[in-house]
Amino acid sequence: MSSILEQDIKYLNGVGPQRKEILSKELGINSFGDLLEYYPYKHVDRSRVYKVRELTLEMPFVQIKGRILSFEVFDMGPRKKRLVAHFSDGERVMDLVWFSGVPYIKKTYKVGVEYIVFGRPGVFNGRFQISHPEIDSVSSLELNNMGMQPYYNTTEKMKKAGMTSRAVEKLTKNLMDKLPTLPETLPDYITKPLHLMSRDEAIRKVHYPSNQYELQHARERLKFEELFYVQLNILRYAANNRRKYNGYLLPKVGDCFNNFYKHNLPFELTGAQKRVMHEIHKDMNTGRQMNRLVQGDVGSGKTLVALMAMLIAVDNGFQAVLMAPTEILAEQHLETIREFLAPFPTSPASSEQSIDLGVRVELLTGMVKGKKRKEVMEGLLNGDVNILVGTHAIIEDNVAFQNLGLAVIDEQHRFGVAQRAKLWSKNDNPPHILVMTATPIPRTLAMTIYGDLDVSVIDEMPPGRKPIMTLHKYENQMVSLYEGIRKEVAKGRQVYVVYPLITESEKMDLQDLEAGFAHLQEVFPTYKLSKVHGKMKPVEKELEMQRFARGETQMLVATTVIEVGVNVPNASVMVIMEAQRFGLSQLHQLRGRVGRGADQSYCILVSDYKLSNETKKRLDIMCETNDGFRIAEADLKLRGPGDLEGTQQSGMAFDLKIANIATDGQIVQLARDEAQKIIDSDPECNAPEHALLWKRLAEIRKSSVDWGVIS
């Protein structure tokens, strides 16, 4: 059977070499199996034939059986004609209308022959008509047994070559007619308890269902199968790693951690931080390699949790590393960690004297050169450096640790799989891995992107933080916006203004940063402004950011380069120009640059009036909530998983053909539960009763480039 499904699509009746090339380039269909898994995007009920007298304008689509009585051609101007066929169902007459292809239509369809016409009804000059109808001979409509007609996505190139949805439908029907019963890909002990269709029935019914009930159950079966093998692949990978890598045992909570917690911690941990710390320490005390993802909104205290985990590593005689995606963010983390560790007269959380913990923290980025770089490298090798903060420079081959026990990766989606894997080669055994992200990820997506990681969530903000007030303004309301900025600056506060582009684009009618910067200088002539964008040299960019951070400038005009890596508690206003051009998650990340102090902060979303319903909904969500997880869920539903940052870097299989992570959350969970049962009962992946599953998984992985990332 597999040989039939692997057969070249050019050998299917109705394809041939020319159509094969189009199908391959436009849709990635190269084999019979590929065509079977090119699923319809919708179905139209064609189970009923209407009479002309039954037609109403409210009907979306209708089909009518009858005969063409005559043709009329009307001139519409130079080289333009309108063809009208007068069509009768035996009782009344309606019109069929074409505005192109007149010679072909008159040659193809004959007066007096019985046809079934299909399309959307309209009215012209008091008579019902259908423009550019689908027309079939009565006998050919055995094609779909007059039931639910499938519609397939096609490209413009396909349509120009005559490869319409109907053409794809005919090819699929040709294939179905020649196929024997398709083999099952899920065992009975999974399908029967879940009341799932057989694969053969599901494939046939997803293309040609008799009714909505059949279509729904066919889609549920195929979605489950797709998601089940995604989860089985992820969980098998995680189980293999657990068996392959022992990890380090870090049971001790010693002087570094205890002295920091009792004497130097500047405030009480939130309940969520305590819970996540407990989960991390439990992982590091098992003797197995920890692979844990910590999610938390901007300002929820992830860096503090990471520091305390690193102190546990130091207490157990190991080194720790924190890898950030940019030099700016790495330097920010270094500053934050050194501030936490530095002794000060008295701790706000305790009346006891704070102490010097004796922990050496160093930075390693591309900017660290010469003598300083040599000192850091030597300190890593001899163990004098306890905690290293850095960028991609950390994973260079010449960077060697004496005893690396914990690696913290910030904003994992900005690192490729191969880059992260290089950290594992720094020791005989891989270090414990703690991944942090300030981009909240919906649970169903996290199970698919980061399915091999255990997930912790810091879902509680430190006390004293006031929620950021978010407002949507239109471009004609800038005068009142500028007045609000003046009031905040008068209080000693600072302001971000973000633009989507650096220079003017001929293709996109956007306000650019350069023009905006010049305009703001005119509006606020007494203010000092900084300007930052991605094309600046790192030194220049850092200089401008530091000027703003020190309060030397009142306003920072920037592109999204400030999405991460800037911590200015005194900044209380974030203005996002052309806000309709940003995704929800990006808007939320930018908003997180303010609200870091005790004062009320504001995020102003500025747009023009021409907004689509989806864009208006996106901006409304931003104004309604500060909850990053709710925003991430909405972003997933609006944009789909393939558009969200991180999905391409995950290394997990993500080429879903019928399932949708955004809307199929319950099936994702069901698939994961079933896959977990298999892994739990067969950790070595060799039980005879699971042979079908491992064989099928190997076939899927072989046929998908995306799945090949994981070994």
PASE-160131 format. One record per residue (C-alpha): residue in one letter; x, y, z. Coordinates in steps of 0.05 Angstrom, whole numbers, plus 5000, padded with zeros to 4 digits. Each point is the difference from the previous one (the first is absolute). Layout:
<titis>
AXYZ
...
</titis>
This chain:
<titis>
M500050005000
S505550495018
S502949904930
I493450254970
L499950615045
E507350154981
Q498549954926
D501850624959
I494050464991
K501450064925
Y497449294991
L493150185026
N494850054945
G499050744983
V506950245024
G505949864955
P506950355002
Q497450724990
R494849985055
K504749615044
E504950584997
I494650495019
L497449575058
S507149905025
K502250734997
E493550325023
L497349505052
G505849525015
I495949424973
N504849484971
S496749335015
F493249675007
G500750055075
D501450754996
L493550104961
L496049605051
E502650455055
Y498550644962
Y493550125038
P494150444978
Y499450665036
K492449984997
H494049614973
V493650254967
D493749605007
R497849794930
S495149485023
R494050404977
V497950254931
Y495750635002
K494650274953
V500650714974
R493650195036
E503349815067
L505950474993
T501250585048
L505850505005
E501649745070
M502349324972
P507649954999
F500449464946
V494849614960
Q499949484946
I494649944947
K498849464948
G497650224931
R501750164928
I503050594963
L494650304955
S504450504962
F506250455004
E500450764993
V506350424993
F500050735022
D505650504983
M502950335062
G504950474966
P506649894963
R502049275004
K494949865055
K493949554994
R494849715046
L497349314985
V493149825026
A497049304997
H492549955012
F499249385044
S493449655016
D498449485054
G493749824961
E495750495038
R503550675002
V505950344966
M506350315032
D506550264970
L507149755002
V505150564989
W507350034980
F504450614990
S506049624972
G501549364962
V494150104953
P502649574942
Y501849435047
I493250015035
K496049994934
K504349444973
T499749575064
Y492650045021
K494449834952
V492850224993
G495149455020
V504949585041
E498149885073
Y504950305050
I500550155074
V502350715013
F502850225067
G501650695028
R497650605040
P493350284979
G499150744984
V494850434965
F500750444938
N494250354965
G495049625043
R502649314981
F504349525041
Q506949874973
I506549645018
S506650324977
H505549534978
P496449365024
E503149325006
I496749564948
D500049244998
S496349494959
V494949635042
S503849344994
S506750295021
L497350225067
E500749295024
L506950315015
N497750175070
N493449645003
M496450665006
G502350075073
M505250455033
Q504550294946
P507250125023
Y503750654985
Y507650014997
N504850595006
T503450154934
T505050534978
E499550524945
K505049614958
M495749385007
K493750374979
K503550284938
A501949294981
G492849765009
M501549675067
T493850245038
S497149715064
R495549574956
A506149734963
V503349805065
E493449685022
K499849574937
L507249785011
T498349805072
K493949624977
N504249644947
L504949795054
M494549785048
D497049554947
K506449624988
L502249935073
P498749365040
T498550055074
L505250445034
P504049675056
E498850225072
T505250455033
L497349985071
P498849355039
D493249785026
Y501950135072
I500250754982
T494550074948
K494649585034
P499850335069
L500150684965
H494649804949
L504350214942
M498649844927
S504749544963
R505350374960
D497149744935
E493150265016
A502750665027
I504150154937
R494249854954
K494950385042
V504450615010
H499950104925
Y493049744984
P495449995060
S492649884993
N498450505055
Q503050465052
Y500049445053
E504549564958
L504650584983
Q500750205074
H501949295022
A504849914942
R503650655017
E500349815074
R503249344984
L505350314954
K501450585048
F501149515057
E504749574959
E504150594977
L500650295070
F501149325032
Y506249874958
V502650715013
Q499449875075
L502849294995
N506150284963
I501250545053
L499049545059
R504449464970
Y505450514989
A499550235073
A500049285025
N506149834959
N503750605029
R498149805071
R502949314988
K506150254962
Y502150575047
N500649915074
G501050735018
Y502950235066
L497449925070
L499450685033
P496649865066
K503550515045
V497050675017
G506050325033
D503150655022
C499350384934
F492649864993
N498350065074
N503950635013
F496950334939
Y493049785019
K500650205073
H504350634995
N500650284930
L493249874968
P497150704991
F492849785007
E495649415015
L499149494944
T493049944971
G496349355010
A501149844926
Q507550115006
K500449545060
R496049464964
V504550034939
M506349995043
H497449375033
E498849674932
I507050194976
H503649745062
K496049354997
D502449914928
M507350125018
N499449505057
T498049404958
G506749844967
R496750104932
Q501250584954
M494950565012
N496550284939
R495150525026
L496650604968
V498350595045
Q494750454970
G498350675031
D497950694979
V505050574998
G501450215072
S497649355031
G506849845029
K502949464954
T507250275005
L499749955076
V497649284996
A505649854951
L505250325046
M497749585059
A500449374958
M507150204980
L501850105073
I497849295014
A504849774945
V505650405032
D498549715068
N500949314970
G506850164971
F497650154929
Q500250604954
A493850314967
V499050384936
L494450474977
M499650074924
A496150594972
P498350154926
T503050704997
E505950375031
I495350525029
L495949485036
A506249635024
E502850645030
Q493250145031
H500049315033
L507250105025
E498150665032
T493849715032
I503749395028
R505750435028
E495050465033
F496549415032
L506549715025
A503250645024
P500150115075
F496350605028
P498950285071
T493349675015
S495349574960
P492950274991
A497549295013
S504249915063
S503150425055
E506349574996
Q506450254967
S500949784928
I506549654982
D504949904943
L498349324971
G506749934966
V496949824933
R503950224939
V495650204941
E502950174932
L497750214931
L501949684934
T497550314935
G503150204934
M501650675031
V504449705055
K507049974970
G507450005016
K502449955071
K493049985030
R497949434955
K506249615018
E498650105075
V492949754992
M502249394959
E505249825052
G495150095057
L495149534966
L505249474990
N502850025071
G493250085033
D501050705027
V494150264959
N493749735033
I494750314955
L501050214927
V495150454964
G500650064925
T497549924929
H501649514943
A507350125018
I499049505057
I499149414952
E506450134961
D504549394999
N505750345038
V495650175060
A501249465051
F497249925071
Q503049635058
N493349715022
L493750274967
G493949765038
L494350474979
A498550374936
V494550534999
I497650204931
D496050654995
E495050094944
Q501449304971
H496250144935
R505750474979
F505049425000
G500349444949
V499949275021
A507249894980
Q502350615040
R496549755064
A502849304990
K507250275001
L499150165074
W499449255012
S507049874974
K503350435053
N500249425050
D500249244999
N492850015023
P495350554977
P498350555050
H493050105027
I496150454952
L495450555024
V496550384944
M496750685013
T495150374957
A496350655010
T495649834941
P494149645031
I498449384960
P493149684999
R500049325032
T498149624937
L505650344961
A505149895056
M498349254999
T501949994926
I505950494996
Y503149855067
G496949325011
D506549695023
L500550505057
D496550015066
V496350665007
S499850485059
V495950635000
I501250635041
D493050264997
E500450515057
M503050704998
P504050295058
P495850435047
G499950754990
R499749984924
K494450414970
P496749714937
I502150374937
M494350424972
T499449874925
L496350494954
H498649994925
K500750684965
Y499150204928
E505050434962
N495450615004
Q500449985076
M507550135004
V499250695031
S496849725063
L505149435001
Y505750504998
E496950385058
G499749365040
I507449884986
R501750705024
K496449875066
E503949355012
V506750324983
A498350585046
K499649485056
G507149784982
R497849384961
Q502749764933
V496649774935
Y501149474946
V497450134929
V500449394955
Y499549994924
P499549394955
L505050234948
I506750354998
T499450374934
E494250164954
S497549414959
E496950114932
K496049365007
M497050145068
D496750655021
L503250035068
Q502850555043
D507449865003
L504650085059
E504450544969
A494150444982
G496749875067
F506450185037
A500550664963
H492650155013
L500649855075
Q506050475004
E495550554973
V494249835047
F504549955062
P505750504986
T502250035073
Y500549245008
K506349594988
L498549404955
S503749344988
K499249594936
V501249254994
H499149514943
G502849344976
K504550294946
M504150415050
K506849745021
P499649635067
V504350525035
E495550574975
K493849635019
E502649845070
L502150735010
E493050264984
M496649485043
Q504650155058
R498550754993
F492649845006
A501149525058
R504050535038
G494550514989
E504250454956
T494549984946
Q492650055012
M497749614938
L502649384965
V497749954927
A501249304976
T498049404958
T498449335032
V507349925018
I497750205070
E495149415004
V504949675047
G506050245039
V498150685027
N498250095073
V498550725019
P495350035060
N499250754991
A496849924931
S492550055007
V497350084929
M500649544940
V497350304935
I499549494942
M499050344933
E496449624944
A497949495053
Q495849634948
R506649754969
F502049615062
G497849325024
L496749925068
S506049665033
Q504750544974
L495450555025
H499949665068
Q507649945002
L500850734983
R494950205053
G504249625051
R505550524993
V495950455046
G496649865065
R506549805034
G499650515055
A494850165052
D496750564959
Q494049944954
S502449844929
Y496650074933
C500349664933
I497050394942
L498449634935
V499650484942
S496849804934
D496350294941
Y492549904990
K500649474946
L500049385043
S497649304982
N495449655049
E505749545021
T504750595012
K494850375041
K498949375041
R507549955012
L500550715025
D493749925043
I503049395034
M506350405017
C495750545033
E495849495038
T505449585034
N507249985025
D499749245005
G505449734954
F497049314997
R493250254978
I503550434948
A504149414975
E493749584994
A496650554959
D506350084957
L500149264986
K492850004977
L500850634958
R506649834966
G500849255005
P506049615028
G504350074938
D500450755007
L501950025073
E507250145017
G503649375021
T496349464962
Q505249974945
Q505749945050
S497049485045
G502749394965
M493449655008
A495649724945
F495250544981
D497549854930
L492749905019
K495449864941
I493249985034
A500750145074
N500350715027
I503650135065
A495950635011
T493249664997
D501349275015
G502550065072
Q495849435026
I502649534946
V507150225015
Q499149815073
L496749344982
A505549834951
R505350165051
D496749585054
E499749404953
A507250104977
Q502350055073
K496749335015
I504049674944
I506650315024
D498649815073
S498549274981
D505549944948
P505850465019
E504949614956
C495250074940
N500549274981
A493849655028
P496849544946
E493050285013
H502550694981
A503749794937
L494750334956
L501050675035
W507650014995
K499749784927
R495050554983
L504050525038
A506349814961
E496250074935
I497450695018
R506850245024
K503349754936
S495050374956
S500550675038
V506050455000
D497550365062
W499749355040
G507149834980
V502750535047
I499549535059
S503949365002
</titis>
